[in-house]
Amino acid sequence: MRIVSGSLRGRNIDTPTGKTTRPTSDQTRESVFNILAHATWSPPLEGAIIADIFAGSGALGLEGISRGADFCLFVETDPKARAAIRNNIDKMGLSDVARLHRYDATKLKVAPGNLRGPFTHIFMDPPYNKNLWRPVLRRLVDQGLLAKDGVIILEESVEAEVEPRGFEILADKTWGAARVLFLAPNA
């Protein structure tokens, strides 16, 4: 895996060993970021404050930083995945624009010094077919973690039934086994 575009283009991304994570493919990442770059409903990536939840290797957040985001919070509980993210942050010299937290994404909350939100872009790539996105979506809104015009990018299995109540689906795309929804809270 590698960074697809931006200032870090071509840099290799370390991935966790084993089968506990499923990194987003280069093609899917490139397509997601092309949509974000051109959609009228998407905040600009330049200067963005982003979160990569269920981060795995951190590929989505790293791609966001490469494309101009000012900051990324990586949220991951798996020890091997956190080690890969930490290694990626260190080898790419991103420690001043990235933070790594071991939070359970279903329990994220605002507390002094623990987050740097609200976030303009929140990437969520939970384990497929476990509905972990459901409690996290509500928590993001309830805790004020999404910026006023922010967007949530949710990746799930094409087989999964995803009905994000309380959210508008801005775009719904499929690449291989991945279905990616771009969401904003209903007014």
DODREN-859577 format. One record per residue (C-alpha): residue in one letter; x, y, z. Coordinates in steps of 0.25 Angstrom, whole numbers. Example, Ala and Ser with C-alpha at 12.3 -4.5 7.8 and 13.67 -1.06 7.14 Angstrom:
// residues 2
<res: A&east: 49&north: -18&up: 31>
<res: S&east: 55&north: -4&up: 29>
This chain:
// residues 187
<res: M&east: 0&north: 0&up: 0>
<res: R&east: 4&north: 14&up: -3>
<res: I&east: 0&north: 29&up: -2>
<res: V&east: -7&north: 32&up: -15>
<res: S&east: -6&north: 47&up: -16>
<res: G&east: -1&north: 59&up: -10>
<res: S&east: 12&north: 63&up: -2>
<res: L&east: 14&north: 49&up: 2>
<res: R&east: 11&north: 42&up: -11>
<res: G&east: 17&north: 29&up: -13>
<res: R&east: 21&north: 27&up: 1>
<res: N&east: 19&north: 12&up: 6>
<res: I&east: 9&north: 10&up: 17>
<res: D&east: 12&north: -1&up: 27>
<res: T&east: 0&north: -10&up: 30>
<res: P&east: -3&north: -18&up: 42>
<res: T&east: 1&north: -33&up: 42>
<res: G&east: -10&north: -43&up: 42>
<res: K&east: -24&north: -43&up: 37>
<res: T&east: -31&north: -34&up: 48>
<res: T&east: -30&north: -22&up: 39>
<res: R&east: -35&north: -19&up: 25>
<res: P&east: -28&north: -7&up: 19>
<res: T&east: -35&north: 1&up: 9>
<res: S&east: -30&north: -1&up: -5>
<res: D&east: -22&north: 9&up: -13>
<res: Q&east: -32&north: 10&up: -23>
<res: T&east: -44&north: 12&up: -13>
<res: R&east: -36&north: 23&up: -6>
<res: E&east: -32&north: 30&up: -18>
<res: S&east: -47&north: 30&up: -23>
<res: V&east: -52&north: 35&up: -9>
<res: F&east: -42&north: 46&up: -9>
<res: N&east: -46&north: 50&up: -23>
<res: I&east: -60&north: 51&up: -19>
<res: L&east: -56&north: 59&up: -7>
<res: A&east: -48&north: 69&up: -15>
<res: H&east: -59&north: 72&up: -25>
<res: A&east: -72&north: 70&up: -18>
<res: T&east: -79&north: 84&up: -14>
<res: W&east: -84&north: 78&up: -1>
<res: S&east: -70&north: 74&up: 4>
<res: P&east: -61&north: 84&up: 12>
<res: P&east: -47&north: 86&up: 6>
<res: L&east: -37&north: 76&up: 10>
<res: E&east: -27&north: 88&up: 10>
<res: G&east: -26&north: 92&up: 25>
<res: A&east: -36&north: 81&up: 29>
<res: I&east: -37&north: 75&up: 43>
<res: I&east: -39&north: 60&up: 41>
<res: A&east: -42&north: 47&up: 49>
<res: D&east: -39&north: 33&up: 44>
<res: I&east: -47&north: 24&up: 53>
<res: F&east: -45&north: 9&up: 53>
<res: A&east: -32&north: 14&up: 46>
<res: G&east: -25&north: 0&up: 43>
<res: S&east: -13&north: 4&up: 36>
<res: G&east: -17&north: 19&up: 36>
<res: A&east: -17&north: 20&up: 21>
<res: L&east: -29&north: 29&up: 20>
<res: G&east: -24&north: 39&up: 30>
<res: L&east: -10&north: 39&up: 24>
<res: E&east: -16&north: 41&up: 11>
<res: G&east: -23&north: 53&up: 16>
<res: I&east: -11&north: 59&up: 22>
<res: S&east: -3&north: 57&up: 9>
<res: R&east: -14&north: 65&up: 2>
<res: G&east: -13&north: 77&up: 11>
<res: A&east: -21&north: 74&up: 24>
<res: D&east: -15&north: 81&up: 36>
<res: F&east: -18&north: 70&up: 46>
<res: C&east: -22&north: 55&up: 48>
<res: L&east: -27&north: 48&up: 60>
<res: F&east: -25&north: 33&up: 58>
<res: V&east: -34&north: 24&up: 67>
<res: E&east: -31&north: 9&up: 68>
<res: T&east: -31&north: -1&up: 79>
<res: D&east: -24&north: -13&up: 72>
<res: P&east: -9&north: -13&up: 77>
<res: K&east: -3&north: -18&up: 64>
<res: A&east: -11&north: -7&up: 56>
<res: R&east: -7&north: 4&up: 66>
<res: A&east: 8&north: 0&up: 64>
<res: A&east: 6&north: 1&up: 49>
<res: I&east: 0&north: 15&up: 50>
<res: R&east: 11&north: 19&up: 60>
<res: N&east: 22&north: 14&up: 51>
<res: N&east: 15&north: 21&up: 39>
<res: I&east: 14&north: 34&up: 46>
<res: D&east: 28&north: 34&up: 51>
<res: K&east: 35&north: 30&up: 38>
<res: M&east: 27&north: 41&up: 30>
<res: G&east: 30&north: 51&up: 40>
<res: L&east: 16&north: 54&up: 44>
<res: S&east: 16&north: 55&up: 59>
<res: D&east: 13&north: 70&up: 59>
<res: V&east: 0&north: 68&up: 51>
<res: A&east: -5&north: 54&up: 56>
<res: R&east: -9&north: 48&up: 69>
<res: L&east: -12&north: 33&up: 72>
<res: H&east: -23&north: 29&up: 82>
<res: R&east: -26&north: 15&up: 87>
<res: Y&east: -41&north: 19&up: 89>
<res: D&east: -53&north: 10&up: 87>
<res: A&east: -59&north: 18&up: 76>
<res: T&east: -73&north: 15&up: 82>
<res: K&east: -69&north: 23&up: 94>
<res: L&east: -62&north: 35&up: 88>
<res: K&east: -65&north: 48&up: 96>
<res: V&east: -60&north: 62&up: 97>
<res: A&east: -51&north: 63&up: 109>
<res: P&east: -39&north: 73&up: 112>
<res: G&east: -27&north: 70&up: 103>
<res: N&east: -32&north: 57&up: 97>
<res: L&east: -37&north: 62&up: 84>
<res: R&east: -35&north: 73&up: 74>
<res: G&east: -49&north: 74&up: 68>
<res: P&east: -59&north: 77&up: 63>
<res: F&east: -55&north: 70&up: 51>
<res: T&east: -57&north: 74&up: 36>
<res: H&east: -56&north: 60&up: 31>
<res: I&east: -58&north: 47&up: 39>
<res: F&east: -54&north: 34&up: 32>
<res: M&east: -60&north: 21&up: 38>
<res: D&east: -56&north: 8&up: 33>
<res: P&east: -61&north: -2&up: 44>
<res: P&east: -60&north: -17&up: 43>
<res: Y&east: -70&north: -21&up: 32>
<res: N&east: -84&north: -26&up: 36>
<res: K&east: -83&north: -23&up: 51>
<res: N&east: -92&north: -10&up: 51>
<res: L&east: -81&north: -3&up: 59>
<res: W&east: -84&north: 9&up: 51>
<res: R&east: -98&north: 11&up: 57>
<res: P&east: -94&north: 15&up: 71>
<res: V&east: -82&north: 23&up: 66>
<res: L&east: -90&north: 32&up: 57>
<res: R&east: -99&north: 36&up: 68>
<res: R&east: -88&north: 38&up: 77>
<res: L&east: -81&north: 47&up: 67>
<res: V&east: -93&north: 56&up: 67>
<res: D&east: -96&north: 56&up: 81>
<res: Q&east: -82&north: 59&up: 86>
<res: G&east: -81&north: 71&up: 75>
<res: L&east: -69&north: 64&up: 68>
<res: L&east: -74&north: 67&up: 54>
<res: A&east: -72&north: 81&up: 49>
<res: K&east: -84&north: 89&up: 45>
<res: D&east: -82&north: 86&up: 30>
<res: G&east: -74&north: 74&up: 32>
<res: V&east: -75&north: 60&up: 25>
<res: I&east: -74&north: 46&up: 30>
<res: I&east: -69&north: 36&up: 20>
<res: L&east: -73&north: 22&up: 24>
<res: E&east: -68&north: 9&up: 18>
<res: E&east: -76&north: -4&up: 20>
<res: S&east: -78&north: -17&up: 13>
<res: V&east: -86&north: -17&up: 0>
<res: E&east: -95&north: -28&up: 7>
<res: A&east: -98&north: -20&up: 19>
<res: E&east: -111&north: -12&up: 21>
<res: V&east: -107&north: 2&up: 25>
<res: E&east: -119&north: 11&up: 28>
<res: P&east: -112&north: 23&up: 35>
<res: R&east: -124&north: 29&up: 42>
<res: G&east: -123&north: 44&up: 44>
<res: F&east: -113&north: 45&up: 33>
<res: E&east: -114&north: 50&up: 19>
<res: I&east: -106&north: 41&up: 9>
<res: L&east: -99&north: 51&up: 0>
<res: A&east: -93&north: 40&up: -9>
<res: D&east: -93&north: 25&up: -9>
<res: K&east: -82&north: 18&up: -16>
<res: T&east: -77&north: 3&up: -18>
<res: W&east: -63&north: -2&up: -21>
<res: G&east: -61&north: -17&up: -21>
<res: A&east: -66&north: -22&up: -7>
<res: A&east: -66&north: -8&up: -1>
<res: R&east: -78&north: 1&up: -1>
<res: V&east: -75&north: 16&up: 3>
<res: L&east: -85&north: 25&up: 8>
<res: F&east: -83&north: 40&up: 9>
<res: L&east: -92&north: 45&up: 21>
<res: A&east: -96&north: 58&up: 27>
<res: P&east: -106&north: 60&up: 39>
<res: N&east: -120&north: 64&up: 36>
<res: A&east: -123&north: 78&up: 39>
